[in-house]
Amino acid sequence: MPTTGTGESGVTAPNGHWAGTGLPEPPRTAGGVTLCGGCRALGACRLGVERERLDEGGVARFELSCPRSHEGGPDVAHGGWTAAVLDDCLGHLPLLHGVMSVTAELTVSFVKPVPVERPLELRVWADRREGSRWYIAGEMTLAPGGAVLARASGIWVTRDRSHYARHAKWLAGQVEATEGQ
Ligand SMILES: CCCCCCCCCCCC(=O)SCCNC(=O)CCNC(=O)[C@H](O)C(C)(C)COP(=O)(O)OP(=O)(O)OC[C@H]1O[C@@H](n2cnc3c(N)ncnc32)[C@H](O)[C@@H]1OP(=O)(O)O
């Protein structure tokens, strides 16, 4: 993916288009983390993903920690954080291949409580691809020792640049249909 230099926040400004989509390339942090819409103003992943890369074997590897703001029980992550970060990171695998996709299905196994503010790792790989579907799985571990804390698997469906425009049109139709009711 072509990129320019980094700005004050360390976020890489995109100067190209996302391969195969024609959509503007999303910005990345200095740690290589692609930022979704809600995190762009902050310049960092609010879920606590700090580094992201694709290794030689095609496995995506993430370094992360659960911010205290996502604490559920004492000193452990809210399950919603665990599910959200797994959704995000599994969905980054197609993105790292220049493919835009959306989550169609996601299954999460909460194996152990996830401690907040501790270094964690996440490995993500594609089990298979069929048509426009990517079957993706991942595993979250404690960075020291490698104990498994959570697992996830799901289906991502590739989309083209018209995805969001079609959604906006659909939503406008829904709003119009309910006006005056
Ligand atoms: C500007 C910069 C932006 C920058 C953006 C920065 C990155 C942000 C990325 C964020 C990603 C997310 O948060 S995603 C957010 C959460 N997810 C979503 O919002 C998705 C909402 N759902 C949908 O939009 C839709 O239901 C889809 C796209 C999943 C499916 O729509 P569809 O209309 O059924 O699609 P269709 O073309 O008919 O089907 C495509 C293929 O998917 C299969 N398929 C469809 N649904 C399912 C399903 N639940 N489980 C299994 N497979 C399914 C079909 O069998 C078909 O297989 P085949 O015949 O092709 O084999």
The ligand as a MOL file (V3000), in Angstrom:
LIG
                    3D

  0  0  0     0  0            999 V3000
M  V30 BEGIN CTAB
M  V30 COUNTS 61 63 0 0 0
M  V30 BEGIN ATOM
M  V30 1 C -14.1670 4.9010 2.8710 0
M  V30 2 C -13.1050 4.1790 3.7020 0
M  V30 3 C -13.6560 3.1270 4.5570 0
M  V30 4 C -12.6280 2.6410 5.5480 0
M  V30 5 C -13.1370 1.4860 6.3410 0
M  V30 6 C -12.1190 1.0490 7.3560 0
M  V30 7 C -12.2400 -0.3740 7.6630 0
M  V30 8 C -13.4050 -0.6270 8.5000 0
M  V30 9 C -13.7580 -2.0530 8.4610 0
M  V30 10 C -14.7900 -2.3050 9.4570 0
M  V30 11 C -15.3790 -3.6560 9.2840 0
M  V30 12 C -16.5360 -3.7580 10.1110 0
M  V30 13 O -16.6430 -3.1920 11.1350 0
M  V30 14 S -17.7550 -4.6780 9.5340 0
M  V30 15 C -19.0980 -4.1760 10.5170 0
M  V30 16 C -19.9870 -5.2940 10.9010 0
M  V30 17 N -20.5340 -5.9540 9.7340 0
M  V30 18 C -21.3970 -5.3550 8.8940 0
M  V30 19 O -21.7500 -4.1900 9.0380 0
M  V30 20 C -21.9380 -6.1800 7.7900 0
M  V30 21 C -23.4250 -6.0360 7.6870 0
M  V30 22 N -23.9300 -7.0200 6.7340 0
M  V30 23 C -23.8570 -6.8140 5.4310 0
M  V30 24 O -23.4550 -5.7270 4.9690 0
M  V30 25 C -24.3500 -7.8990 4.5600 0
M  V30 26 O -25.2250 -8.7540 5.2750 0
M  V30 27 C -23.1860 -8.7430 3.9500 0
M  V30 28 C -22.2600 -7.8370 3.1520 0
M  V30 29 C -22.3900 -9.4880 5.0150 0
M  V30 30 C -23.8150 -9.7750 3.0310 0
M  V30 31 O -24.6810 -9.0550 2.1790 0
M  V30 32 P -25.3980 -9.8120 1.0010 0
M  V30 33 O -26.2810 -8.8340 0.3040 0
M  V30 34 O -25.9770 -11.0910 1.5120 0
M  V30 35 O -24.1960 -10.0910 0.0540 0
M  V30 36 P -24.1740 -11.0050 -1.1520 0
M  V30 37 O -23.4000 -10.2630 -2.1940 0
M  V30 38 O -25.5450 -11.4890 -1.4900 0
M  V30 39 O -23.3630 -12.2310 -0.6050 0
M  V30 40 C -21.9920 -12.2380 -0.6820 0
M  V30 41 C -21.5090 -13.5660 -0.1850 0
M  V30 42 O -21.5810 -13.5890 1.2440 0
M  V30 43 C -22.2980 -14.7510 1.6930 0
M  V30 44 N -22.9420 -14.3790 2.9410 0
M  V30 45 C -23.7790 -13.3570 3.1600 0
M  V30 46 N -24.1460 -13.3010 4.4440 0
M  V30 47 C -23.5170 -14.3380 5.0660 0
M  V30 48 C -23.4810 -14.8140 6.4000 0
M  V30 49 N -24.1520 -14.2350 7.3890 0
M  V30 50 N -22.6920 -15.8800 6.6600 0
M  V30 51 C -22.0060 -16.4990 5.6980 0
M  V30 52 N -21.9760 -16.0770 4.4130 0
M  V30 53 C -22.7460 -15.0190 4.0940 0
M  V30 54 C -23.2040 -15.0650 0.5380 0
M  V30 55 O -23.5710 -16.4100 0.5580 0
M  V30 56 C -22.3210 -14.7470 -0.6610 0
M  V30 57 O -21.4020 -15.8170 -0.8690 0
M  V30 58 P -20.7680 -16.1400 -2.3250 0
M  V30 59 O -21.9420 -16.4390 -3.2150 0
M  V30 60 O -20.0470 -14.9070 -2.7710 0
M  V30 61 O -19.8750 -17.2990 -2.1100 0
M  V30 END ATOM
M  V30 BEGIN BOND
M  V30 1 1 1 2
M  V30 2 1 2 3
M  V30 3 1 3 4
M  V30 4 1 4 5
M  V30 5 1 5 6
M  V30 6 1 6 7
M  V30 7 1 7 8
M  V30 8 1 8 9
M  V30 9 1 9 10
M  V30 10 1 10 11
M  V30 11 1 11 12
M  V30 12 2 12 13
M  V30 13 1 12 14
M  V30 14 1 14 15
M  V30 15 1 15 16
M  V30 16 1 16 17
M  V30 17 1 17 18
M  V30 18 2 18 19
M  V30 19 1 18 20
M  V30 20 1 20 21
M  V30 21 1 21 22
M  V30 22 1 22 23
M  V30 23 2 23 24
M  V30 24 1 23 25
M  V30 25 1 25 26
M  V30 26 1 25 27
M  V30 27 1 27 28
M  V30 28 1 27 29
M  V30 29 1 27 30
M  V30 30 1 30 31
M  V30 31 1 31 32
M  V30 32 2 32 33
M  V30 33 1 32 34
M  V30 34 1 32 35
M  V30 35 1 35 36
M  V30 36 2 36 37
M  V30 37 1 36 38
M  V30 38 1 36 39
M  V30 39 1 39 40
M  V30 40 1 40 41
M  V30 41 1 41 42
M  V30 42 1 41 56
M  V30 43 1 42 43
M  V30 44 1 43 44
M  V30 45 1 43 54
M  V30 46 1 44 45
M  V30 47 1 44 53
M  V30 48 2 45 46
M  V30 49 1 46 47
M  V30 50 1 47 48
M  V30 51 2 47 53
M  V30 52 1 48 49
M  V30 53 2 48 50
M  V30 54 1 50 51
M  V30 55 2 51 52
M  V30 56 1 52 53
M  V30 57 1 54 55
M  V30 58 1 54 56
M  V30 59 1 56 57
M  V30 60 1 57 58
M  V30 61 2 58 59
M  V30 62 1 58 60
M  V30 63 1 58 61
M  V30 END BOND
M  V30 END CTAB
M  END
